[in-house]
Amino acid sequence: MSDGYSIPGMSLEVAGKVSDRLQQRLVALIDLELTLKHIHWNVVGPNFIGVHEMLDPQVASVREMVDEVAERIATLGGSPVGTPGYVSTSRSWDDYSILRATTLEHLGALDLVYDGVVADHRSAIEELEEPDPVTQDLLIEQSAKLEQYQWFVRAHLEDTSGTLSTRGASTLAEAASQASGGGRSAATASKAGRASKKARKRS
């Protein structure tokens, strides 16, 4: 909620609601940034260097999004919260559960992660159209980048007909398994029990 002031032309009540919605997106973006870096460190196998180097610009871009959202909350008079404990307890999805695994396994799981982030950014965009078009514009710009990053991931997962190998997967373990052709590495299998939640919704 707002701490006692807002931007000119916006009531404290509206500012508080917008800030609360942005706080949800802040948690999701912080989690995404850390997840991308975790994957960057843990990919192995064919195409390692291409995927390894593809992810760092995404990490840097998402880190900028985190800062933008946090500063917008502060501009609205709120107090952005980005502490590890708050992020951990405020998530509605399981932690990313895959450790060392092949590039395709990680990209399959990452596609599912992006599903949740992109869908929830779009939901927030729709909700914010009336109360705050300025914040809506910020999320629209971010969504364009997030959707492009998911396209980069999906380019590794689709066949020539445009069908994704992860189609129908609802857990990280399923997406990783399908992306790698149905086989499950020791890393993926050992973590399957911790990846039981359905699509990682970041609302």
Phi, psi and omega in degrees: 000158177294148184266006177136353174214164178216183176283153180303135178088003179232132180288159177299324181296313180294316179301320179297318180293318178295317179299319179297319179293321178293327178298323176297318179290326178298315178301316181295320182288322176299315179298319180296316179302314181292323179296316179300318180291322176301315179295318178307321181282337194246003177283143177220168172094192181305143180067018181307307189294323179297315180288317179306313183280338176292328188281328183300317176297328176292319177302312182296320180293317179293326176299320176296321177298320177303313181296319180298315181293317180298318180290330176292320176301314179296321178299324179284355180098005181267180179239102179295140180241120181229024180287150181305316181298318180294315179300315182298317184276347182264354181284149174252016182227161179289155173296151176298128196251000187258131179263233179294126181201169183291163180302318181293322178298312180294319181293325176298315178293321181295326176302319179292323176299312180296326175309311183292316182296312183295315181298319182284329172297317179295323177297317179295322177302315180296318182294329188267001182302315184278311185286329187204085180296337178293312176295323177301316179299321178300314182288329176297314179298319178294320182299321179301319179289316180299319179293325176293319179296323177293324177298318177303317179294312185293335178299336177276347190248353184258154174264185185292344176272355181090008180276131180276138177293340181268004184305129178088351180290139180239355175230161178300319181296318178296315181297318179296317181295313181296321181295328182269008176094015176101342177277151180242122178289166178300323181295316181290314183297321184291341182253003186302323182295337180265006181242035189276342180292148180286178190330131191288085183282124184251063182260000000 
